[in-house]
Amino acid sequence: MGRTPLIRGHEVVIGIETHVQLATRSKIFSGASTAFGAEPNRQACAVDLALPGTLPVLNRAAVECAIRFGLAVNANVAPLSIFARKNYFYPDLPKGYQISQYETPVVQGGALQFAWQDGLRTVQLTRAHLEEDAGKSLHESFAGQTAIDLNRAGTPLLEIVTEPDMRSSSEAAAYARALHSLVVWLGICDGNMQEGSFRCDANVSVRRPGAPYGTRREIKNLNSFKFLQQAIDFEVEWQIDLIEDGGHIQQATVLFNAVTGETRSMRSKEDAHDYRYFPDPDLPPLSIGPEWIARVRAGMPELPHAMSERFQQKYGLSADIAAALTQSKAFAAYFEVAAQTSAQPKLAANWLMGEVSRRLNQQDMDIESCSLSATQLASMLARIADGSLSNNAARQVFDALWAEPNREVDSLIDSMGLRQVDSTDELVRIVDVVLADNEKSIAEFRAGKDKALNALVGQVMKASRGKADPARISELLRARLA
């Protein structure tokens, strides 16, 4: 990690709690749908509403999502874990408690490694536990009143908690991005932050180097990486200002206002005893045997780190390029199709990390939305490799393909008049004509002026109307002038 950065003489200490909505069709303790966007309260059944006489039944698919995550981060998947009641009273919590896990979570320990500051960083995980989501309070458009939508009540969540290992907002954002990529890669979460599928809480404190941990404040419900970083930056400055003015940090839950860029206190921070946790009498302990773990392990996808190492060995890529290509499963799959179809893996990596990524960023798109297929890109790369297309011409072809992705590559090259002169006899003929008309440049080259060769190359390119390979022209000229 290197030297811990200090801000105004203070060390920042950050831990992240992330609520990951699991990609199950039904809720964690009922059969109600988890689909997003339904009319308010249309997907809240009797169990979600906590009607008398209803009992929760654990969703097996949610448990398997937790197991997949535990295996991916090399954590201990507990053979026996306990569901508990977390007691608090909000209007959008029908039961008056949330079913969660406390003393014995399903996933214990583990670590997440990710690229950060030209190296690899590892953040230790404390736990990941299953729980249900609450409903949603709606404060707008109700004439000053608050309405309650219980569609989210009972939605399955995996809450992933880190150790206080991070020391800057940029590191925290890099961790959150890596975690987001992993849960989407595993297929346990759709990753849609706008719909609330991936939400972060940041526990932030400051201290003098070597001092005990300071009092933390928790910034709740951050649903973008940009807001996560901005919220931490503001909170750090606020805490340092207060300390330097002689004040003391009070433990609290705070909210981030994306418009003002400020955090504000919401309530004093509760401790575990405030929630009066106790085992839920309606749910037996969750038993996960080795056979169940083995079945889940057998269905796991190749993980990013393993795929990155394979790309290095199979395609001869550097570690940083391989890591970048495995930023998402879709990105890695696109690369592999382009690399194998064109038989030019390094060229495919360069174009994917260069022109393709640049266009995606410009248009705020991800690779799944890219209309240019990996096979079309591969066809263009094959023409670069066989000398039919120069690098400059390839950029023109790429621009045309991006605008009209259904065009066939070879016909497009020909229609644009960009196919390079490939015949040796034709190139030799053009070279000989140019040499016959440029005796001065020949004399200068033979006198030791290398720039004269560039002038001759330019003349050949002009005569070939830009369709010759400059490197090949240079070789032919040197051979003729030897």
C-alpha positions in Angstrom: 0.0 0.0 0.0 2.9 2.4 0.6 2.9 5.3 3.0 -0.4 6.1 4.5 -1.5 9.6 3.2 -2.2 12.2 5.9 -4.7 15.0 5.6 -3.7 18.1 7.6 -1.7 15.8 9.9 -4.5 13.3 10.4 -4.9 9.7 9.3 -8.2 8.8 7.8 -9.8 5.5 8.8 -12.6 4.0 6.7 -14.7 0.9 6.8 -17.4 0.1 4.3 -20.7 -1.7 4.8 -22.4 -2.7 1.5 -26.0 -3.8 1.1 -26.1 -6.1 -2.0 -29.5 -7.0 -3.3 -29.4 -10.6 -4.2 -30.6 -11.6 -7.7 -33.4 -13.9 -6.7 -36.9 -14.0 -8.2 -38.6 -14.0 -4.8 -38.0 -12.5 -1.4 -35.8 -13.9 1.3 -38.6 -15.2 3.6 -41.7 -15.2 1.3 -42.7 -16.0 -2.3 -43.5 -12.4 -3.3 -41.7 -11.1 -6.4 -38.6 -8.9 -6.2 -39.1 -7.3 -9.6 -38.4 -3.6 -9.7 -40.9 -0.9 -10.7 -44.2 -2.4 -9.6 -47.1 -0.2 -8.4 -46.6 0.6 -4.6 -47.5 -2.3 -2.3 -48.4 -4.7 -5.2 -45.5 -7.0 -4.3 -46.0 -7.2 -0.5 -47.6 -10.4 0.6 -49.0 -11.4 4.0 -45.5 -12.4 5.3 -44.0 -9.1 4.2 -46.8 -7.2 5.8 -46.3 -9.2 9.1 -49.9 -10.2 9.3 -50.7 -12.3 12.4 -50.1 -16.0 12.0 -47.6 -15.7 9.1 -44.2 -17.4 9.3 -41.0 -16.8 7.4 -39.5 -19.5 5.1 -35.9 -19.0 4.0 -35.1 -18.7 0.3 -32.6 -21.4 -0.7 -31.4 -19.3 -3.7 -30.4 -16.4 -1.4 -28.3 -18.8 0.7 -26.5 -20.0 -2.4 -25.7 -16.5 -3.4 -24.1 -16.0 0.0 -22.1 -19.2 -0.4 -20.9 -18.1 -3.8 -19.7 -14.9 -2.4 -17.9 -16.6 0.5 -16.1 -18.9 -1.8 -15.1 -16.0 -4.1 -13.4 -14.1 -1.2 -11.8 -17.2 0.4 -14.0 -16.7 3.5 -15.3 -19.3 5.9 -18.8 -20.4 5.1 -20.3 -21.1 8.5 -21.7 -24.7 8.8 -24.3 -23.3 11.2 -25.5 -19.7 11.3 -28.2 -18.0 13.2 -30.9 -15.5 12.2 -31.7 -12.8 14.7 -34.3 -10.1 15.2 -32.9 -6.6 15.0 -35.5 -4.5 16.8 -36.2 -0.9 15.8 -39.3 1.0 14.9 -39.7 2.7 11.6 -43.0 3.2 9.7 -41.6 1.2 6.7 -40.7 -1.8 8.9 -44.0 -3.7 9.4 -42.9 -6.2 12.0 -41.1 -3.7 14.2 -37.9 -5.7 13.7 -35.7 -6.7 10.8 -34.6 -10.3 10.4 -30.8 -10.3 10.1 -27.8 -12.2 11.4 -25.7 -10.9 14.3 -23.4 -13.1 16.3 -23.1 -16.0 13.8 -23.2 -14.8 10.2 -23.2 -17.1 7.2 -19.9 -15.7 5.8 -17.0 -15.0 8.1 -13.7 -13.3 7.2 -12.3 -13.3 3.7 -10.5 -10.6 1.7 -11.0 -8.6 -1.5 -7.9 -7.8 -3.7 -8.1 -5.0 -6.3 -5.9 -2.8 -8.4 -5.1 0.6 -6.8 -2.3 3.1 -7.4 -0.2 1.0 -9.8 -0.4 -2.0 -7.5 -2.6 -4.5 -5.7 -4.5 -3.7 -2.5 -6.2 -6.1 -0.2 -9.0 -5.2 2.2 -9.9 -7.6 4.9 -13.6 -8.5 5.3 -15.2 -9.0 8.7 -18.3 -10.8 7.6 -21.2 -11.0 5.2 -24.6 -11.8 6.5 -28.1 -12.4 5.1 -31.0 -10.1 6.0 -34.2 -8.6 4.7 -34.7 -5.1 3.4 -37.2 -2.7 4.8 -39.9 -0.9 2.8 -39.6 2.6 1.6 -40.9 5.9 2.9 -42.0 8.4 0.3 -42.0 12.0 1.3 -42.7 13.8 -2.0 -46.0 14.6 -3.7 -48.2 13.7 -0.8 -49.2 17.1 0.4 -46.8 17.1 3.3 -47.6 13.5 4.3 -45.4 10.4 4.1 -46.5 7.4 2.2 -45.2 3.9 2.7 -44.3 1.5 -0.1 -43.7 -2.1 1.1 -42.6 -3.6 -2.2 -39.0 -3.7 -1.0 -39.9 -5.2 2.4 -38.3 -8.7 2.5 -36.0 -8.2 -0.5 -33.0 -10.4 0.1 -29.8 -8.6 1.0 -26.2 -9.7 1.7 -24.5 -7.1 3.9 -20.8 -7.1 3.4 -18.7 -5.5 6.1 -15.0 -4.6 5.9 -12.4 -4.1 8.6 -11.4 -0.4 9.0 -8.6 -0.9 6.5 -9.0 2.0 4.0 -7.1 5.2 4.4 -8.5 7.5 1.7 -11.7 8.2 -0.2 -10.1 7.1 -3.5 -9.1 3.8 -1.9 -12.7 3.3 -0.6 -14.1 4.1 -4.1 -11.7 1.6 -5.7 -12.8 -1.1 -3.2 -16.5 -0.4 -3.8 -15.9 -0.6 -7.6 -14.1 -3.9 -7.2 -16.8 -5.4 -4.9 -19.5 -4.2 -7.4 -17.7 -5.9 -10.2 -17.3 -9.1 -8.2 -20.9 -9.5 -7.2 -22.1 -8.8 -10.7 -19.4 -11.3 -12.1 -20.7 -13.9 -9.7 -24.3 -13.4 -10.9 -25.6 -12.7 -7.4 -26.5 -9.1 -8.0 -27.6 -7.1 -11.0 -25.5 -4.1 -9.7 -28.1 -1.5 -10.6 -27.2 1.3 -8.2 -30.0 3.6 -9.4 -32.5 1.0 -8.4 -30.8 0.4 -5.0 -29.3 -3.0 -5.8 -25.9 -1.9 -4.4 -25.7 0.7 -1.6 -22.7 1.6 0.5 -22.5 3.0 4.1 -19.1 4.5 4.9 -17.8 4.5 8.5 -15.3 7.4 8.7 -13.1 8.6 11.5 -9.8 10.5 11.8 -6.8 10.2 14.2 -3.3 11.4 14.7 -0.8 8.8 13.4 -0.3 6.1 16.0 -3.2 7.2 18.1 -6.2 4.9 18.9 -9.1 4.9 16.4 -11.2 8.0 16.6 -15.0 8.2 17.0 -16.6 7.2 13.7 -19.6 8.6 11.9 -21.6 6.5 9.4 -22.6 8.0 6.1 -25.7 6.1 4.9 -27.1 4.9 1.6 -24.5 6.1 -0.9 -25.6 4.8 -4.3 -22.7 6.0 -6.6 -18.9 5.7 -6.4 -18.6 9.4 -7.1 -20.9 10.3 -4.2 -19.1 7.8 -1.9 -15.8 9.6 -2.6 -17.3 13.1 -2.3 -19.1 12.2 1.0 -16.0 10.8 2.6 -13.9 13.8 1.5 -16.4 16.3 3.0 -16.8 14.3 6.2 -13.0 14.1 6.8 -12.6 17.8 6.4 -15.6 18.4 8.7 -14.2 16.1 11.4 -10.8 17.7 11.3 -12.2 21.2 11.4 -14.2 20.2 14.5 -11.3 18.6 16.3 -8.9 21.6 15.5 -11.6 24.0 16.9 -11.5 22.1 20.2 -14.7 20.0 19.6 -15.3 16.3 20.0 -16.7 13.9 17.4 -20.0 12.4 18.5 -20.9 9.0 17.1 -23.7 9.5 14.6 -25.5 8.4 11.4 -25.2 11.0 8.7 -26.7 11.6 5.2 -24.9 13.0 2.2 -26.6 15.7 0.2 -25.4 15.3 -3.4 -26.6 18.8 -4.4 -24.6 20.7 -1.6 -21.9 18.1 -1.4 -22.3 18.1 2.4 -23.1 15.6 5.1 -25.6 16.3 7.9 -26.4 14.4 11.0 -29.5 12.2 10.9 -29.5 10.7 14.4 -27.1 9.5 17.1 -25.5 6.2 16.1 -27.0 3.2 17.7 -24.9 0.4 19.1 -25.7 -3.3 18.9 -27.3 -3.3 22.3 -29.8 -0.6 21.2 -31.2 -3.1 18.7 -31.8 -5.8 21.4 -30.7 -8.6 19.1 -32.0 -12.1 19.9 -32.3 -15.3 17.9 -35.5 -15.4 15.7 -37.7 -18.1 17.2 -39.5 -18.6 13.9 -36.3 -19.6 12.0 -34.2 -22.6 12.8 -30.4 -22.3 12.5 -29.1 -22.3 8.9 -27.2 -25.5 8.3 -24.8 -25.6 5.3 -23.1 -29.0 4.8 -19.9 -29.7 2.8 -22.0 -31.3 0.0 -24.0 -28.1 -0.5 -20.8 -26.0 -0.6 -19.2 -28.5 -3.1 -22.3 -28.2 -5.4 -22.1 -24.4 -5.3 -18.3 -24.5 -5.9 -18.8 -26.7 -9.0 -21.1 -24.1 -10.5 -18.8 -21.1 -9.8 -17.5 -19.1 -12.8 -13.8 -18.5 -13.4 -13.0 -15.6 -11.1 -11.3 -12.4 -12.2 -8.0 -13.0 -10.6 -7.7 -16.5 -12.1 -8.8 -15.3 -15.5 -6.3 -12.5 -15.4 -3.5 -15.0 -14.7 -4.7 -17.2 -17.6 -4.7 -14.2 -19.9 -1.1 -13.5 -19.0 0.0 -17.0 -19.6 -2.1 -17.8 -22.7 -2.0 -14.5 -24.5 1.3 -13.1 -23.3 -0.3 -10.0 -21.8 1.2 -7.9 -19.0 -0.3 -8.1 -15.5 -1.8 -4.6 -15.6 -3.4 -5.1 -19.1 -4.8 -8.5 -18.0 -6.3 -7.0 -14.9 -7.9 -4.2 -16.9 -9.4 -6.6 -19.3 -11.0 -8.6 -16.5 -12.7 -5.6 -15.0 -16.0 -7.2 -15.9 -17.1 -10.6 -17.2 -18.6 -9.1 -20.3 -15.5 -7.0 -21.1 -13.3 -10.1 -20.7 -15.6 -12.2 -22.9 -15.5 -9.5 -25.6 -11.7 -9.5 -25.5 -11.4 -13.3 -25.7 -13.7 -13.5 -28.7 -11.7 -10.8 -30.5 -8.4 -12.3 -29.6 -9.2 -15.8 -30.7 -11.1 -14.9 -33.8 -8.3 -12.5 -35.1 -5.5 -14.6 -33.7 -4.0 -11.3 -32.6 -4.5 -11.1 -28.7 -2.1 -8.3 -28.1 -3.5 -6.2 -30.9 -7.0 -7.0 -29.6 -6.0 -5.9 -26.1 -4.6 -2.6 -27.4 -7.6 -1.7 -29.4 -10.0 -2.7 -26.6 -8.2 -0.7 -24.0 -7.7 2.1 -26.4 -10.2 3.1 -29.1 -13.1 0.9 -27.9 -12.8 2.0 -24.3 -12.4 5.6 -25.3 -15.7 5.5 -27.3 -17.5 3.7 -24.6 -16.4 6.4 -22.0 -17.4 9.2 -24.4 -20.9 7.8 -24.8 -21.2 6.6 -21.2 -21.8 3.1 -22.3 -20.7 -0.3 -21.1 -19.4 -3.1 -23.3 -22.8 -4.9 -23.2 -24.3 -1.9 -25.0 -21.6 -1.8 -27.6 -23.1 -2.3 -31.1 -19.7 -3.2 -32.6 -19.4 -6.9 -32.2 -16.2 -8.6 -31.1 -16.1 -10.6 -34.3 -16.3 -7.4 -36.4 -13.5 -5.9 -34.5 -11.5 -9.2 -35.0 -12.1 -9.0 -38.7 -10.6 -5.5 -38.8 -7.6 -6.6 -36.6 -6.9 -9.5 -39.0 -6.6 -7.0 -41.9 -4.2 -5.0 -39.9 -2.2 -8.1 -39.1 -2.0 -9.3 -42.7 -0.9 -5.9 -44.0 -4.2 -5.1 -45.8 -4.9 -2.2 -43.6 -2.5 0.5 -42.1 -3.0 1.7 -38.6 -4.2 5.1 -39.8 -6.6 3.5 -42.3 -7.8 1.2 -39.5 -8.9 4.2 -37.5 -11.0 5.3 -40.4 -12.5 1.9 -40.8 -13.2 1.7 -37.0 -15.0 5.1 -37.2 -17.2 3.8 -40.0 -17.9 0.5 -38.2 -18.8 2.3 -35.0 -21.3 4.5 -36.9 -22.6 1.5 -39.0 -21.9 -1.6 -37.1 -23.7 -3.9 -39.5 -21.2 -3.3 -42.3 -19.0 -6.1 -43.5 -15.4 -5.3 -42.9 -13.7 -6.3 -46.2 -16.4 -4.6 -48.3 -16.1 -1.5 -46.2 -12.3 -1.4 -46.7 -12.7 -1.7 -50.4 -15.6 0.9 -50.7 -13.5 3.4 -48.7 -10.4 2.7 -50.9 -8.2 1.9 -47.9 -6.9 -1.5 -48.8 -3.0 -1.4 -48.8 -1.0 -2.4 -51.8 0.0 -5.9 -51.0 1.7 -7.1 -54.1 5.5 -7.1 -53.8 5.8 -6.6 -57.6 3.6 -3.6 -57.5 5.4 -2.0 -54.6 8.8 -2.6 -56.2 7.5 -0.9 -59.4 6.3 2.2 -57.4 9.6 2.3 -55.5 11.6 2.2 -58.7 9.6 5.0 -60.3 10.1 7.2 -57.2 13.8 6.5 -57.1 14.2 7.4 -60.7 12.6 10.8 -60.0 14.5 11.6 -56.7 18.2 11.4 -57.4 18.9 14.2 -54.9 17.3 12.3 -52.0 19.2 9.2 -53.0 22.5 11.1 -52.9 21.6 12.6 -49.5 20.7 9.2 -48.0 23.9 7.7 -49.3 25.8 10.6 -47.7 24.4 9.6 -44.3 21.3 11.8 -44.1 18.6 9.4 -42.8 15.9 12.1 -43.1 16.2 11.6 -46.9 14.8 8.1 -46.5 11.7 9.6 -44.9 11.2 11.9 -47.9 11.4 8.9 -50.2 8.9 6.9 -48.1 6.5 9.9 -48.3 6.9 10.0 -52.1 6.1 6.2 -52.3 3.1 6.7 -50.0 1.8 9.5 -52.2 2.3 7.4 -55.4 0.4 4.5 -53.8 -2.3 6.9 -52.7 -1.6 5.9 -49.1 -2.3 2.2 -49.7 1.2 1.0 -49.0 2.7 -0.1 -45.6 5.3 2.5 -44.6 7.4 -0.1 -42.8 7.5 -2.3 -45.9 8.3 0.6 -48.1 11.2 1.5 -45.9 12.6 -2.0 -46.1 12.3 -2.0 -49.9 14.0 1.4 -50.2 16.9 0.3 -48.0 17.3 -2.8 -50.1 17.3 -0.9 -53.3 19.7 1.7 -52.0 22.2 -0.7 -50.3 
